[in-house]
């Protein structure tokens, strides 16, 4: 069953792969129409960088043995309850053994009955106003995922509020200028991208990425690719 699942997953292999990435986009709630575009974009990044990448919505790949093949797992706008208890334990083991996690947009709208997952991502989704242009303030310009970003960065997206401000527990890379758009309930301090080292592994998250155009934007894709690279760490897990 597991071998079959891996064979059925789309896999793209670069000529000199030095990273192995699982892009997981299972949904049990809202389904973003940007997911196929995001999968294609990450596949293109992988081809360009010489990574290997597996694209799947089969939770059987969140398995203690199967995850050994990967340096990082990307949760691409996952929603709802998508893992069972065994799979939850496998993801924890992956992180504890030095694996990397990348959360994109609705990865924060996921696994509400599992507090450990909220701690891994950094925060859970609360609500969002209508899509709008907003100004992103880059707080840390030295990180590899932010070095190429405009600052400030005006862009159109769906801007998430979170149930709690993650700042006390993560390193905030970028936040939103609350005066630049309407409808947020977060307050003046509104992180939108962050990272942290977590229980032996690494976690990087961006709240940006609702729209299909995000995954056609070279600036966004550079940010995302460097976030994935950072989450992979030194690849000494295996």
C-alpha angles and dihedrals in degrees: 000000000000094000089049091051091052092048091050093051114094109253127188118189124199121212095251105021114188097166130050115204133186113205106199118189106164115149133196095171133026113006115217115217088214092071097089091046090048092050090051092047094052089047089054091048089051093050091049094048098040095247126142114232134189119200115203147150093191109114088201086082089065087082129127093242098039093049091060087078092064137072094196140009119217115205100204109198093318114176138193128359106332105155132064124217094271091051091047089054090049092053090049090051090049092054093043090054091055102272123152130238128200120188120197121196107297092033080096090058093066145091097013092172093057113074093186089063091054088053091049094051094036101236145011125244118259109176143311136219123225117302112276148157110273137171117248115206113209106218099180113039094172098070116100092239094054105036093093097043124111111244113238095025118198113199143152117245145121105277116215126214114207130219091239132014105257095203097103091058105034141043106254115221099178140003138188128259098233092202091061097070140017136243105043120136096189100095127231095312106067116162114197103172131030148144139208142175105246131191094325097321139071132254128193123179138183124187089202121094110077095124130070089229090063089070092051093052112100091207093054092044092051089051092049095046092052090047090055091046091052092048090054089061117181094335091230092130097101 
